[in-house]
Amino acid sequence: MGGREGTPAEIVDKLNKEINAGLADPKLRARLSELGGTALALSPAEFGKLFTEDTDKWGKVVRAANIQAD
């Protein structure tokens, strides 16, 4: 999940707490897995780091493969 930049910290914290609580449910985790997803219960800072790292990684792949948007 992601939110708009500038979302108040108390809203981000509440959403993070509730989403992570949902992701702790084994039935939800199993369903996400069935759909091909992976549940990652992260803090906002950890998610931001993962997002930045993935953007950098896949940006290099796109540039190396000369992939263009149609």
PDB file of N, CA, C, O and CB in Angstrom:
ATOM      1  N   MET A   1       0.848  -1.168   0.000  1.00  0.00           N
ATOM      2  CA  MET A   1       0.000   0.000   0.000  1.00  0.00           C
ATOM      3  C   MET A   1       0.891   1.226   0.000  1.00  0.00           C
ATOM      4  O   MET A   1       1.999   1.216   0.535  1.00  0.00           O
ATOM      5  CB  MET A   1      -0.963   0.000   1.212  1.00  0.00           C
ATOM      6  N   GLY A   2       0.403   2.236  -0.585  1.00  0.00           N
ATOM      7  CA  GLY A   2       1.115   3.505  -0.597  1.00  0.00           C
ATOM      8  C   GLY A   2       0.132   4.632  -0.372  1.00  0.00           C
ATOM      9  O   GLY A   2      -1.074   4.464  -0.551  1.00  0.00           O
ATOM     10  N   GLY A   3       0.640   5.754   0.010  1.00  0.00           N
ATOM     11  CA  GLY A   3      -0.201   6.918   0.254  1.00  0.00           C
ATOM     12  C   GLY A   3       0.383   8.144  -0.401  1.00  0.00           C
ATOM     13  O   GLY A   3       1.531   8.157  -0.846  1.00  0.00           O
ATOM     14  N   ARG A   4      -0.411   9.141  -0.447  1.00  0.00           N
ATOM     15  CA  ARG A   4      -0.010  10.404  -1.054  1.00  0.00           C
ATOM     16  C   ARG A   4       1.065  11.086  -0.206  1.00  0.00           C
ATOM     17  O   ARG A   4       1.001  11.075   1.023  1.00  0.00           O
ATOM     18  CB  ARG A   4      -1.230  11.331  -1.225  1.00  0.00           C
ATOM     19  N   GLU A   5       2.034  11.670  -0.868  1.00  0.00           N
ATOM     20  CA  GLU A   5       3.064  12.413  -0.157  1.00  0.00           C
ATOM     21  C   GLU A   5       2.404  13.521   0.651  1.00  0.00           C
ATOM     22  O   GLU A   5       1.485  14.189   0.177  1.00  0.00           O
ATOM     23  CB  GLU A   5       4.114  12.996  -1.141  1.00  0.00           C
ATOM     24  N   GLY A   6       2.878  13.705   1.865  1.00  0.00           N
ATOM     25  CA  GLY A   6       2.321  14.730   2.718  1.00  0.00           C
ATOM     26  C   GLY A   6       1.184  14.245   3.614  1.00  0.00           C
ATOM     27  O   GLY A   6       0.612  15.027   4.373  1.00  0.00           O
ATOM     28  N   THR A   7       0.858  12.954   3.526  1.00  0.00           N
ATOM     29  CA  THR A   7      -0.154  12.393   4.421  1.00  0.00           C
ATOM     30  C   THR A   7       0.352  12.544   5.855  1.00  0.00           C
ATOM     31  O   THR A   7       1.500  12.206   6.141  1.00  0.00           O
ATOM     32  CB  THR A   7      -0.455  10.882   4.077  1.00  0.00           C
ATOM     33  N   PRO A   8      -0.491  13.049   6.760  1.00  0.00           N
ATOM     34  CA  PRO A   8      -0.040  13.251   8.144  1.00  0.00           C
ATOM     35  C   PRO A   8       0.496  11.957   8.761  1.00  0.00           C
ATOM     36  O   PRO A   8      -0.039  10.874   8.527  1.00  0.00           O
ATOM     37  CB  PRO A   8      -1.189  13.795   9.001  1.00  0.00           C
ATOM     38  N   ALA A   9       1.550  12.090   9.544  1.00  0.00           N
ATOM     39  CA  ALA A   9       2.225  10.937  10.150  1.00  0.00           C
ATOM     40  C   ALA A   9       1.274  10.086  10.981  1.00  0.00           C
ATOM     41  O   ALA A   9       1.395   8.861  10.987  1.00  0.00           O
ATOM     42  CB  ALA A   9       3.379  11.406  11.019  1.00  0.00           C
ATOM     43  N   GLU A  10       0.337  10.707  11.678  1.00  0.00           N
ATOM     44  CA  GLU A  10      -0.577   9.911  12.501  1.00  0.00           C
ATOM     45  C   GLU A  10      -1.489   9.039  11.641  1.00  0.00           C
ATOM     46  O   GLU A  10      -1.876   7.949  12.061  1.00  0.00           O
ATOM     47  CB  GLU A  10      -1.421  10.826  13.392  1.00  0.00           C
ATOM     48  N   ILE A  11      -1.832   9.504  10.452  1.00  0.00           N
ATOM     49  CA  ILE A  11      -2.640   8.704   9.523  1.00  0.00           C
ATOM     50  C   ILE A  11      -1.794   7.553   8.977  1.00  0.00           C
ATOM     51  O   ILE A  11      -2.255   6.413   8.919  1.00  0.00           O
ATOM     52  CB  ILE A  11      -3.187   9.587   8.353  1.00  0.00           C
ATOM     53  N   VAL A  12      -0.559   7.854   8.580  1.00  0.00           N
ATOM     54  CA  VAL A  12       0.350   6.821   8.074  1.00  0.00           C
ATOM     55  C   VAL A  12       0.564   5.745   9.130  1.00  0.00           C
ATOM     56  O   VAL A  12       0.514   4.552   8.830  1.00  0.00           O
ATOM     57  CB  VAL A  12       1.703   7.439   7.656  1.00  0.00           C
ATOM     58  N   ASP A  13       0.801   6.167  10.358  1.00  0.00           N
ATOM     59  CA  ASP A  13       1.040   5.208  11.441  1.00  0.00           C
ATOM     60  C   ASP A  13      -0.182   4.327  11.696  1.00  0.00           C
ATOM     61  O   ASP A  13      -0.050   3.119  11.890  1.00  0.00           O
ATOM     62  CB  ASP A  13       1.422   5.946  12.724  1.00  0.00           C
ATOM     63  N   LYS A  14      -1.370   4.934  11.695  1.00  0.00           N
ATOM     64  CA  LYS A  14      -2.592   4.156  11.926  1.00  0.00           C
ATOM     65  C   LYS A  14      -2.820   3.155  10.796  1.00  0.00           C
ATOM     66  O   LYS A  14      -3.121   1.989  11.049  1.00  0.00           O
ATOM     67  CB  LYS A  14      -3.810   5.089  12.059  1.00  0.00           C
ATOM     68  N   LEU A  15      -2.676   3.610   9.548  1.00  0.00           N
ATOM     69  CA  LEU A  15      -2.837   2.707   8.409  1.00  0.00           C
ATOM     70  C   LEU A  15      -1.817   1.575   8.466  1.00  0.00           C
ATOM     71  O   LEU A  15      -2.158   0.415   8.236  1.00  0.00           O
ATOM     72  CB  LEU A  15      -2.699   3.479   7.087  1.00  0.00           C
ATOM     73  N   ASN A  16      -0.564   1.913   8.774  1.00  0.00           N
ATOM     74  CA  ASN A  16       0.486   0.904   8.855  1.00  0.00           C
ATOM     75  C   ASN A  16       0.154  -0.140   9.909  1.00  0.00           C
ATOM     76  O   ASN A  16       0.309  -1.338   9.671  1.00  0.00           O
ATOM     77  CB  ASN A  16       1.833   1.556   9.164  1.00  0.00           C
ATOM     78  N   LYS A  17      -0.298   0.308  11.066  1.00  0.00           N
ATOM     79  CA  LYS A  17      -0.648  -0.612  12.145  1.00  0.00           C
ATOM     80  C   LYS A  17      -1.777  -1.545  11.722  1.00  0.00           C
ATOM     81  O   LYS A  17      -1.697  -2.754  11.938  1.00  0.00           O
ATOM     82  CB  LYS A  17      -1.050   0.166  13.403  1.00  0.00           C
ATOM     83  N   GLU A  18      -2.823  -0.996  11.123  1.00  0.00           N
ATOM     84  CA  GLU A  18      -3.988  -1.797  10.746  1.00  0.00           C
ATOM     85  C   GLU A  18      -3.679  -2.749   9.587  1.00  0.00           C
ATOM     86  O   GLU A  18      -4.120  -3.898   9.592  1.00  0.00           O
ATOM     87  CB  GLU A  18      -5.148  -0.883  10.368  1.00  0.00           C
ATOM     88  N   ILE A  19      -2.931  -2.276   8.608  1.00  0.00           N
ATOM     89  CA  ILE A  19      -2.572  -3.125   7.469  1.00  0.00           C
ATOM     90  C   ILE A  19      -1.679  -4.271   7.931  1.00  0.00           C
ATOM     91  O   ILE A  19      -1.887  -5.419   7.537  1.00  0.00           O
ATOM     92  CB  ILE A  19      -1.862  -2.299   6.370  1.00  0.00           C
ATOM     93  N   ASN A  20      -0.691  -3.966   8.761  1.00  0.00           N
ATOM     94  CA  ASN A  20       0.194  -5.017   9.264  1.00  0.00           C
ATOM     95  C   ASN A  20      -0.566  -6.020  10.127  1.00  0.00           C
ATOM     96  O   ASN A  20      -0.247  -7.209  10.123  1.00  0.00           O
ATOM     97  CB  ASN A  20       1.343  -4.403  10.067  1.00  0.00           C
ATOM     98  N   ALA A  21      -1.565  -5.549  10.862  1.00  0.00           N
ATOM     99  CA  ALA A  21      -2.393  -6.475  11.649  1.00  0.00           C
ATOM    100  C   ALA A  21      -3.141  -7.416  10.709  1.00  0.00           C
ATOM    101  O   ALA A  21      -3.233  -8.614  10.975  1.00  0.00           O
ATOM    102  CB  ALA A  21      -3.397  -5.696  12.555  1.00  0.00           C
ATOM    103  N   GLY A  22      -3.670  -6.886   9.622  1.00  0.00           N
ATOM    104  CA  GLY A  22      -4.347  -7.730   8.642  1.00  0.00           C
ATOM    105  C   GLY A  22      -3.401  -8.726   8.002  1.00  0.00           C
ATOM    106  O   GLY A  22      -3.767  -9.879   7.775  1.00  0.00           O
ATOM    107  N   LEU A  23      -2.194  -8.288   7.711  1.00  0.00           N
ATOM    108  CA  LEU A  23      -1.214  -9.170   7.080  1.00  0.00           C
ATOM    109  C   LEU A  23      -0.732 -10.276   8.023  1.00  0.00           C
ATOM    110  O   LEU A  23      -0.140 -11.260   7.578  1.00  0.00           O
ATOM    111  CB  LEU A  23      -0.026  -8.357   6.595  1.00  0.00           C
ATOM    112  N   ALA A  24      -0.982 -10.116   9.307  1.00  0.00           N
ATOM    113  CA  ALA A  24      -0.614 -11.160  10.273  1.00  0.00           C
ATOM    114  C   ALA A  24      -1.622 -12.310  10.262  1.00  0.00           C
ATOM    115  O   ALA A  24      -1.354 -13.373  10.822  1.00  0.00           O
ATOM    116  CB  ALA A  24      -0.514 -10.565  11.687  1.00  0.00           C
ATOM    117  N   ASP A  25      -2.776 -12.103   9.631  1.00  0.00           N
ATOM    118  CA  ASP A  25      -3.821 -13.134   9.572  1.00  0.00           C
ATOM    119  C   ASP A  25      -3.398 -14.229   8.594  1.00  0.00           C
ATOM    120  O   ASP A  25      -3.200 -13.952   7.411  1.00  0.00           O
ATOM    121  CB  ASP A  25      -5.194 -12.517   9.147  1.00  0.00           C
ATOM    122  N   PRO A  26      -3.257 -15.461   9.068  1.00  0.00           N
ATOM    123  CA  PRO A  26      -2.815 -16.565   8.201  1.00  0.00           C
ATOM    124  C   PRO A  26      -3.731 -16.783   6.985  1.00  0.00           C
ATOM    125  O   PRO A  26      -3.253 -17.139   5.908  1.00  0.00           O
ATOM    126  CB  PRO A  26      -2.741 -17.849   9.011  1.00  0.00           C
ATOM    127  N   LYS A  27      -5.040 -16.571   7.155  1.00  0.00           N
ATOM    128  CA  LYS A  27      -5.964 -16.757   6.030  1.00  0.00           C
ATOM    129  C   LYS A  27      -5.711 -15.719   4.939  1.00  0.00           C
ATOM    130  O   LYS A  27      -5.739 -16.041   3.751  1.00  0.00           O
ATOM    131  CB  LYS A  27      -7.425 -16.670   6.512  1.00  0.00           C
ATOM    132  N   LEU A  28      -5.465 -14.482   5.342  1.00  0.00           N
ATOM    133  CA  LEU A  28      -5.170 -13.432   4.367  1.00  0.00           C
ATOM    134  C   LEU A  28      -3.838 -13.704   3.678  1.00  0.00           C
ATOM    135  O   LEU A  28      -3.729 -13.563   2.460  1.00  0.00           O
ATOM    136  CB  LEU A  28      -5.146 -12.050   5.047  1.00  0.00           C
ATOM    137  N   ARG A  29      -2.835 -14.089   4.442  1.00  0.00           N
ATOM    138  CA  ARG A  29      -1.520 -14.398   3.863  1.00  0.00           C
ATOM    139  C   ARG A  29      -1.629 -15.550   2.861  1.00  0.00           C
ATOM    140  O   ARG A  29      -1.013 -15.516   1.795  1.00  0.00           O
ATOM    141  CB  ARG A  29      -0.507 -14.754   4.979  1.00  0.00           C
ATOM    142  N   ALA A  30      -2.424 -16.576   3.215  1.00  0.00           N
ATOM    143  CA  ALA A  30      -2.603 -17.712   2.312  1.00  0.00           C
ATOM    144  C   ALA A  30      -3.296 -17.275   1.034  1.00  0.00           C
ATOM    145  O   ALA A  30      -2.914 -17.698  -0.057  1.00  0.00           O
ATOM    146  CB  ALA A  30      -3.408 -18.826   2.995  1.00  0.00           C
ATOM    147  N   ARG A  31      -4.311 -16.433   1.159  1.00  0.00           N
ATOM    148  CA  ARG A  31      -5.039 -15.975  -0.033  1.00  0.00           C
ATOM    149  C   ARG A  31      -4.142 -15.128  -0.922  1.00  0.00           C
ATOM    150  O   ARG A  31      -4.152 -15.286  -2.143  1.00  0.00           O
ATOM    151  CB  ARG A  31      -6.289 -15.171   0.369  1.00  0.00           C
ATOM    152  N   LEU A  32      -3.378 -14.245  -0.334  1.00  0.00           N
ATOM    153  CA  LEU A  32      -2.439 -13.440  -1.120  1.00  0.00           C
ATOM    154  C   LEU A  32      -1.448 -14.341  -1.850  1.00  0.00           C
ATOM    155  O   LEU A  32      -1.121 -14.096  -3.012  1.00  0.00           O
ATOM    156  CB  LEU A  32      -1.687 -12.443  -0.213  1.00  0.00           C
ATOM    157  N   SER A  33      -0.972 -15.379  -1.173  1.00  0.00           N
ATOM    158  CA  SER A  33      -0.050 -16.324  -1.784  1.00  0.00           C
ATOM    159  C   SER A  33      -0.704 -17.051  -2.953  1.00  0.00           C
ATOM    160  O   SER A  33      -0.080 -17.238  -3.998  1.00  0.00           O
ATOM    161  CB  SER A  33       0.441 -17.329  -0.748  1.00  0.00           C
ATOM    162  N   GLU A  34      -1.961 -17.463  -2.779  1.00  0.00           N
ATOM    163  CA  GLU A  34      -2.700 -18.122  -3.867  1.00  0.00           C
ATOM    164  C   GLU A  34      -2.798 -17.227  -5.101  1.00  0.00           C
ATOM    165  O   GLU A  34      -2.796 -17.708  -6.234  1.00  0.00           O
ATOM    166  CB  GLU A  34      -4.108 -18.510  -3.396  1.00  0.00           C
ATOM    167  N   LEU A  35      -2.882 -15.927  -4.864  1.00  0.00           N
ATOM    168  CA  LEU A  35      -2.990 -14.957  -5.955  1.00  0.00           C
ATOM    169  C   LEU A  35      -1.630 -14.555  -6.517  1.00  0.00           C
ATOM    170  O   LEU A  35      -1.543 -13.742  -7.438  1.00  0.00           O
ATOM    171  CB  LEU A  35      -3.725 -13.723  -5.477  1.00  0.00           C
ATOM    172  N   GLY A  36      -0.565 -15.135  -5.950  1.00  0.00           N
ATOM    173  CA  GLY A  36       0.782 -14.853  -6.441  1.00  0.00           C
ATOM    174  C   GLY A  36       1.461 -13.691  -5.746  1.00  0.00           C
ATOM    175  O   GLY A  36       2.515 -13.232  -6.186  1.00  0.00           O
ATOM    176  N   GLY A  37       0.868 -13.212  -4.666  1.00  0.00           N
ATOM    177  CA  GLY A  37       1.438 -12.083  -3.947  1.00  0.00           C
ATOM    178  C   GLY A  37       2.299 -12.514  -2.785  1.00  0.00           C
ATOM    179  O   GLY A  37       2.284 -13.674  -2.372  1.00  0.00           O
ATOM    180  N   THR A  38       3.042 -11.571  -2.269  1.00  0.00           N
ATOM    181  CA  THR A  38       3.860 -11.789  -1.095  1.00  0.00           C
ATOM    182  C   THR A  38       3.527 -10.700  -0.086  1.00  0.00           C
ATOM    183  O   THR A  38       3.606  -9.512  -0.398  1.00  0.00           O
ATOM    184  CB  THR A  38       5.377 -11.792  -1.452  1.00  0.00           C
ATOM    185  N   ALA A  39       3.159 -11.101   1.114  1.00  0.00           N
ATOM    186  CA  ALA A  39       2.823 -10.138   2.164  1.00  0.00           C
ATOM    187  C   ALA A  39       4.100  -9.692   2.863  1.00  0.00           C
ATOM    188  O   ALA A  39       4.857 -10.514   3.378  1.00  0.00           O
ATOM    189  CB  ALA A  39       1.823 -10.751   3.187  1.00  0.00           C
ATOM    190  N   LEU A  40       4.327  -8.400   2.874  1.00  0.00           N
ATOM    191  CA  LEU A  40       5.473  -7.834   3.576  1.00  0.00           C
ATOM    192  C   LEU A  40       4.953  -6.837   4.603  1.00  0.00           C
ATOM    193  O   LEU A  40       4.469  -5.767   4.235  1.00  0.00           O
ATOM    194  CB  LEU A  40       6.473  -7.153   2.583  1.00  0.00           C
ATOM    195  N   ALA A  41       5.047  -7.167   5.856  1.00  0.00           N
ATOM    196  CA  ALA A  41       4.637  -6.268   6.930  1.00  0.00           C
ATOM    197  C   ALA A  41       5.825  -5.391   7.280  1.00  0.00           C
ATOM    198  O   ALA A  41       6.701  -5.792   8.046  1.00  0.00           O
ATOM    199  CB  ALA A  41       4.128  -7.058   8.183  1.00  0.00           C
ATOM    200  N   LEU A  42       5.850  -4.203   6.720  1.00  0.00           N
ATOM    201  CA  LEU A  42       6.988  -3.302   6.873  1.00  0.00           C
ATOM    202  C   LEU A  42       6.571  -2.012   7.564  1.00  0.00           C
ATOM    203  O   LEU A  42       5.393  -1.655   7.583  1.00  0.00           O
ATOM    204  CB  LEU A  42       7.611  -2.992   5.511  1.00  0.00           C
ATOM    205  N   SER A  43       7.549  -1.323   8.129  1.00  0.00           N
ATOM    206  CA  SER A  43       7.307   0.021   8.645  1.00  0.00           C
ATOM    207  C   SER A  43       7.286   0.968   7.449  1.00  0.00           C
ATOM    208  O   SER A  43       7.740   0.598   6.367  1.00  0.00           O
ATOM    209  CB  SER A  43       8.403   0.447   9.703  1.00  0.00           C
ATOM    210  N   PRO A  44       6.769   2.181   7.623  1.00  0.00           N
ATOM    211  CA  PRO A  44       6.811   3.146   6.519  1.00  0.00           C
ATOM    212  C   PRO A  44       8.241   3.387   6.014  1.00  0.00           C
ATOM    213  O   PRO A  44       8.456   3.513   4.809  1.00  0.00           O
ATOM    214  CB  PRO A  44       6.191   4.471   6.961  1.00  0.00           C
ATOM    215  N   ALA A  45       9.198   3.450   6.912  1.00  0.00           N
ATOM    216  CA  ALA A  45      10.594   3.675   6.504  1.00  0.00           C
ATOM    217  C   ALA A  45      11.127   2.481   5.704  1.00  0.00           C
ATOM    218  O   ALA A  45      11.806   2.656   4.693  1.00  0.00           O
ATOM    219  CB  ALA A  45      11.487   3.925   7.747  1.00  0.00           C
ATOM    220  N   GLU A  46      10.813   1.273   6.167  1.00  0.00           N
ATOM    221  CA  GLU A  46      11.258   0.076   5.445  1.00  0.00           C
ATOM    222  C   GLU A  46      10.621   0.004   4.057  1.00  0.00           C
ATOM    223  O   GLU A  46      11.281  -0.359   3.083  1.00  0.00           O
ATOM    224  CB  GLU A  46      10.918  -1.194   6.249  1.00  0.00           C
ATOM    225  N   PHE A  47       9.331   0.351   3.972  1.00  0.00           N
ATOM    226  CA  PHE A  47       8.656   0.347   2.684  1.00  0.00           C
ATOM    227  C   PHE A  47       9.288   1.371   1.750  1.00  0.00           C
ATOM    228  O   PHE A  47       9.508   1.084   0.574  1.00  0.00           O
ATOM    229  CB  PHE A  47       7.159   0.633   2.858  1.00  0.00           C
ATOM    230  N   GLY A  48       9.580   2.557   2.262  1.00  0.00           N
ATOM    231  CA  GLY A  48      10.218   3.593   1.445  1.00  0.00           C
ATOM    232  C   GLY A  48      11.564   3.137   0.906  1.00  0.00           C
ATOM    233  O   GLY A  48      11.890   3.388  -0.254  1.00  0.00           O
ATOM    234  N   LYS A  49      12.339   2.472   1.741  1.00  0.00           N
ATOM    235  CA  LYS A  49      13.645   1.957   1.323  1.00  0.00           C
ATOM    236  C   LYS A  49      13.475   0.891   0.243  1.00  0.00           C
ATOM    237  O   LYS A  49      14.173   0.912  -0.771  1.00  0.00           O
ATOM    238  CB  LYS A  49      14.413   1.377   2.532  1.00  0.00           C
ATOM    239  N   LEU A  50      12.539  -0.047   0.464  1.00  0.00           N
ATOM    240  CA  LEU A  50      12.278  -1.095  -0.525  1.00  0.00           C
ATOM    241  C   LEU A  50      11.830  -0.487  -1.851  1.00  0.00           C
ATOM    242  O   LEU A  50      12.296  -0.903  -2.911  1.00  0.00           O
ATOM    243  CB  LEU A  50      11.212  -2.075  -0.005  1.00  0.00           C
ATOM    244  N   PHE A  51      10.940   0.484  -1.799  1.00  0.00           N
ATOM    245  CA  PHE A  51      10.424   1.142  -3.000  1.00  0.00           C
ATOM    246  C   PHE A  51      11.563   1.803  -3.777  1.00  0.00           C
ATOM    247  O   PHE A  51      11.653   1.655  -4.996  1.00  0.00           O
ATOM    248  CB  PHE A  51       9.350   2.190  -2.625  1.00  0.00           C
ATOM    249  N   THR A  52      12.425   2.524  -3.077  1.00  0.00           N
ATOM    250  CA  THR A  52      13.559   3.189  -3.721  1.00  0.00           C
ATOM    251  C   THR A  52      14.512   2.175  -4.339  1.00  0.00           C
ATOM    252  O   THR A  52      14.953   2.352  -5.474  1.00  0.00           O
ATOM    253  CB  THR A  52      14.308   4.064  -2.715  1.00  0.00           C
ATOM    254  N   GLU A  53      14.833   1.119  -3.604  1.00  0.00           N
ATOM    255  CA  GLU A  53      15.746   0.093  -4.112  1.00  0.00           C
ATOM    256  C   GLU A  53      15.162  -0.601  -5.346  1.00  0.00           C
ATOM    257  O   GLU A  53      15.870  -0.824  -6.328  1.00  0.00           O
ATOM    258  CB  GLU A  53      16.048  -0.944  -3.015  1.00  0.00           C
ATOM    259  N   ASP A  54      13.871  -0.942  -5.296  1.00  0.00           N
ATOM    260  CA  ASP A  54      13.232  -1.606  -6.443  1.00  0.00           C
ATOM    261  C   ASP A  54      13.160  -0.683  -7.655  1.00  0.00           C
ATOM    262  O   ASP A  54      13.364  -1.125  -8.786  1.00  0.00           O
ATOM    263  CB  ASP A  54      11.821  -2.079  -6.068  1.00  0.00           C
ATOM    264  N   THR A  55      12.871   0.587  -7.425  1.00  0.00           N
ATOM    265  CA  THR A  55      12.814   1.549  -8.525  1.00  0.00           C
ATOM    266  C   THR A  55      14.177   1.664  -9.196  1.00  0.00           C
ATOM    267  O   THR A  55      14.271   1.681 -10.423  1.00  0.00           O
ATOM    268  CB  THR A  55      12.347   2.929  -8.018  1.00  0.00           C
ATOM    269  N   ASP A  56      15.224   1.743  -8.395  1.00  0.00           N
ATOM    270  CA  ASP A  56      16.578   1.812  -8.946  1.00  0.00           C
ATOM    271  C   ASP A  56      16.924   0.538  -9.717  1.00  0.00           C
ATOM    272  O   ASP A  56      17.441   0.597 -10.832  1.00  0.00           O
ATOM    273  CB  ASP A  56      17.600   2.044  -7.821  1.00  0.00           C
ATOM    274  N   LYS A  57      16.632  -0.612  -9.110  1.00  0.00           N
ATOM    275  CA  LYS A  57      16.961  -1.898  -9.733  1.00  0.00           C
ATOM    276  C   LYS A  57      16.243  -2.066 -11.074  1.00  0.00           C
ATOM    277  O   LYS A  57      16.874  -2.373 -12.085  1.00  0.00           O
ATOM    278  CB  LYS A  57      16.591  -3.055  -8.792  1.00  0.00           C
ATOM    279  N   TRP A  58      14.930  -1.865 -11.079  1.00  0.00           N
ATOM    280  CA  TRP A  58      14.169  -2.089 -12.307  1.00  0.00           C
ATOM    281  C   TRP A  58      14.398  -0.981 -13.333  1.00  0.00           C
ATOM    282  O   TRP A  58      14.249  -1.205 -14.534  1.00  0.00           O
ATOM    283  CB  TRP A  58      12.685  -2.197 -11.988  1.00  0.00           C
ATOM    284  N   GLY A  59      14.757   0.203 -12.868  1.00  0.00           N
ATOM    285  CA  GLY A  59      15.125   1.275 -13.800  1.00  0.00           C
ATOM    286  C   GLY A  59      16.365   0.890 -14.602  1.00  0.00           C
ATOM    287  O   GLY A  59      16.437   1.151 -15.803  1.00  0.00           O
ATOM    288  N   LYS A  60      17.333   0.275 -13.944  1.00  0.00           N
ATOM    289  CA  LYS A  60      18.539  -0.190 -14.637  1.00  0.00           C
ATOM    290  C   LYS A  60      18.200  -1.265 -15.663  1.00  0.00           C
ATOM    291  O   LYS A  60      18.756  -1.279 -16.761  1.00  0.00           O
ATOM    292  CB  LYS A  60      19.564  -0.730 -13.629  1.00  0.00           C
ATOM    293  N   VAL A  61      17.291  -2.161 -15.305  1.00  0.00           N
ATOM    294  CA  VAL A  61      16.876  -3.219 -16.234  1.00  0.00           C
ATOM    295  C   VAL A  61      16.206  -2.617 -17.467  1.00  0.00           C
ATOM    296  O   VAL A  61      16.506  -2.998 -18.598  1.00  0.00           O
ATOM    297  CB  VAL A  61      15.916  -4.210 -15.537  1.00  0.00           C
ATOM    298  N   VAL A  62      15.303  -1.679 -17.235  1.00  0.00           N
ATOM    299  CA  VAL A  62      14.586  -1.032 -18.338  1.00  0.00           C
ATOM    300  C   VAL A  62      15.571  -0.308 -19.257  1.00  0.00           C
ATOM    301  O   VAL A  62      15.475  -0.425 -20.479  1.00  0.00           O
ATOM    302  CB  VAL A  62      13.528  -0.038 -17.794  1.00  0.00           C
ATOM    303  N   ARG A  63      16.500   0.426 -18.689  1.00  0.00           N
ATOM    304  CA  ARG A  63      17.484   1.156 -19.505  1.00  0.00           C
ATOM    305  C   ARG A  63      18.407   0.199 -20.252  1.00  0.00           C
ATOM    306  O   ARG A  63      18.703   0.417 -21.427  1.00  0.00           O
ATOM    307  CB  ARG A  63      18.317   2.100 -18.623  1.00  0.00           C
ATOM    308  N   ALA A  64      18.868  -0.866 -19.579  1.00  0.00           N
ATOM    309  CA  ALA A  64      19.779  -1.829 -20.213  1.00  0.00           C
ATOM    310  C   ALA A  64      19.099  -2.558 -21.365  1.00  0.00           C
ATOM    311  O   ALA A  64      19.736  -2.852 -22.377  1.00  0.00           O
ATOM    312  CB  ALA A  64      20.287  -2.845 -19.183  1.00  0.00           C
ATOM    313  N   ALA A  65      17.813  -2.849 -21.216  1.00  0.00           N
ATOM    314  CA  ALA A  65      17.064  -3.552 -22.259  1.00  0.00           C
ATOM    315  C   ALA A  65      16.462  -2.593 -23.275  1.00  0.00           C
ATOM    316  O   ALA A  65      15.806  -3.013 -24.229  1.00  0.00           O
ATOM    317  CB  ALA A  65      15.965  -4.392 -21.637  1.00  0.00           C
ATOM    318  N   ASN A  66      16.692  -1.303 -23.061  1.00  0.00           N
ATOM    319  CA  ASN A  66      16.144  -0.259 -23.951  1.00  0.00           C
ATOM    320  C   ASN A  66      14.628  -0.407 -24.127  1.00  0.00           C
ATOM    321  O   ASN A  66      14.110  -0.296 -25.238  1.00  0.00           O
ATOM    322  CB  ASN A  66      16.837  -0.316 -25.330  1.00  0.00           C
ATOM    323  N   ILE A  67      13.939  -0.655 -23.038  1.00  0.00           N
ATOM    324  CA  ILE A  67      12.479  -0.815 -23.059  1.00  0.00           C
ATOM    325  C   ILE A  67      11.846   0.574 -23.155  1.00  0.00           C
ATOM    326  O   ILE A  67      12.215   1.494 -22.425  1.00  0.00           O
ATOM    327  CB  ILE A  67      11.966  -1.582 -21.778  1.00  0.00           C
ATOM    328  N   GLN A  68      10.903   0.699 -24.057  1.00  0.00           N
ATOM    329  CA  GLN A  68      10.198   1.969 -24.289  1.00  0.00           C
ATOM    330  C   GLN A  68       8.716   1.781 -24.065  1.00  0.00           C
ATOM    331  O   GLN A  68       8.155   0.744 -24.419  1.00  0.00           O
ATOM    332  CB  GLN A  68      10.457   2.499 -25.717  1.00  0.00           C
ATOM    333  N   ALA A  69       8.080   2.775 -23.479  1.00  0.00           N
ATOM    334  CA  ALA A  69       6.625   2.748 -23.295  1.00  0.00           C
ATOM    335  C   ALA A  69       5.967   3.108 -24.623  1.00  0.00           C
ATOM    336  O   ALA A  69       6.427   3.992 -25.344  1.00  0.00           O
ATOM    337  CB  ALA A  69       6.173   3.734 -22.157  1.00  0.00           C
ATOM    338  N   ASP A  70       4.890   2.408 -24.924  1.00  0.00           N
ATOM    339  CA  ASP A  70       4.142   2.709 -26.154  1.00  0.00           C
ATOM    340  C   ASP A  70       3.125   3.778 -25.895  1.00  0.00           C
ATOM    341  O   ASP A  70       2.396   4.171 -26.805  1.00  0.00           O
ATOM    342  CB  ASP A  70       3.456   1.461 -26.705  1.00  0.00           C
TER     343      ASP A  70
END
